[in-house]
Amino acid sequence: MKNKVCEYYNDTNGARVYLITGSRAFCKKWMRENLSIANELDDVIDNKTNAGVTMEVHDQDHVKVCDVIFMNEFNNDAKTLSTLFHEIFHVAVDILLPRNIPVDYHNNEPMAYLLSAMSQFFIEKTNILKYKTKGKRK
């Protein structure tokens, strides 16, 4: 999946998350044109060693605007799905902890619900679980 943006909004927590896939240039251009970003993200986006990266975006007043998940490679495979889940976990922590919602063994339902909601949303929006058949089934 190339050069695509999916926006997730969680009205319970007032959190906005963007999944951006495709080229690094597309990601940087889209973020500059669509988000009021103050933090410099070039080093993070240009890091070619990561399959995915999660970024907190802040405005000029250092107020968090949203989280962005960037994935340069986005294919219909287990590695992509695993990377997406890994990045969603980072976002969930970024959403819950600043709201003083503990993430621990005794209070794990908020994390579980948030992970489930974001995973389902991005799976449906990206159609990552589509499968290819090889020939006809008998």
C-alpha positions in Angstrom: 0.0 0.0 0.0 1.6 3.2 -1.1 1.1 6.8 -0.1 -2.0 6.5 2.0 -3.2 8.2 5.2 -5.8 6.6 7.6 -7.1 8.7 10.4 -8.3 7.2 13.7 -10.1 9.2 16.3 -10.9 7.9 19.8 -13.7 10.0 21.2 -13.4 8.5 24.7 -9.8 9.8 25.1 -9.9 12.6 22.5 -6.9 11.0 20.8 -6.2 11.3 17.1 -3.8 8.9 15.3 -2.7 8.8 11.7 -1.3 5.8 9.9 0.8 7.0 7.0 2.2 4.5 4.6 4.3 4.9 1.5 7.4 6.9 0.8 9.3 9.0 3.4 8.9 12.0 1.2 5.1 11.6 1.1 5.0 11.2 4.8 7.0 14.4 5.5 5.0 16.4 2.9 1.7 15.3 4.2 2.6 16.0 7.8 3.9 19.5 6.9 0.8 20.3 4.9 -1.8 18.8 7.3 -0.5 19.0 10.8 0.7 22.0 12.8 4.0 20.5 13.7 6.7 22.2 15.7 9.0 19.2 16.3 11.5 18.3 13.6 10.7 14.8 12.5 13.1 14.3 9.5 15.6 12.2 11.5 12.8 9.9 12.7 11.1 9.5 9.3 14.4 9.1 7.4 15.7 6.4 9.7 15.8 3.4 7.4 16.5 0.8 10.0 12.9 0.8 11.4 10.1 -1.1 9.8 7.7 1.3 11.5 7.9 4.3 13.7 5.5 6.1 16.1 5.8 9.9 16.6 4.1 12.3 18.9 3.4 15.5 17.1 3.4 18.8 19.1 2.3 22.3 18.0 4.2 25.5 18.5 3.0 25.7 22.1 4.3 22.2 22.8 0.8 20.8 23.0 0.4 17.3 21.7 -1.6 17.4 18.4 -1.7 13.7 17.6 0.3 10.5 17.1 1.6 9.4 13.7 2.5 5.9 12.8 4.7 5.8 9.7 5.4 2.6 7.8 7.4 2.7 4.6 6.7 -0.9 3.8 3.1 -2.0 4.0 2.3 -5.4 2.5 -0.1 -8.1 3.0 2.1 -10.2 5.2 2.7 -11.2 8.8 5.7 -8.8 9.2 3.6 -5.8 8.3 0.8 -6.9 10.6 3.3 -7.5 13.5 4.9 -4.1 12.9 1.5 -2.4 12.9 0.6 -4.0 16.2 3.9 -3.0 17.7 3.4 0.6 16.7 -0.2 0.6 17.9 1.1 -0.5 21.3 3.4 2.6 21.5 0.4 4.8 20.5 -1.8 3.3 23.2 0.8 3.9 25.9 1.2 7.5 24.6 -2.6 8.0 24.9 -3.2 6.4 28.3 -0.3 7.5 30.4 -0.6 11.3 30.0 -4.3 10.9 31.0 -3.2 9.2 34.3 -4.6 5.9 33.2 -2.2 3.3 34.6 -1.1 0.5 32.4 -0.3 -2.4 34.6 -1.5 -5.9 35.5 -4.3 -4.7 37.8 -5.6 -2.1 35.2 -5.1 -3.7 31.8 -8.7 -3.4 30.3 -8.3 0.2 29.1 -5.1 -0.8 27.2 -6.8 -4.0 25.9 -9.8 -2.1 24.6 -7.7 0.7 23.0 -5.4 -1.9 21.3 -8.5 -3.8 20.0 -10.2 -0.7 18.7 -7.2 0.7 16.9 -6.2 -2.7 15.5 -9.7 -3.4 14.1 -9.9 0.1 12.6 -6.5 0.0 10.8 -7.0 -3.6 9.7 -10.4 -2.7 8.1 -9.1 0.6 6.6 -6.0 -0.9 5.1 -7.6 -4.2 4.1 -4.3 -5.9 5.3 -6.0 -9.2 5.9 -7.1 -9.7 2.3 -5.7 -12.9 1.0 -4.8 -14.2 -2.4 -5.9 -17.5 -3.6 -3.7 -19.6 -5.8 -6.0 -21.4 -8.2 -9.5 -22.7 -7.6 -10.4 -24.7 -4.6 -12.0 -28.1 -5.2 
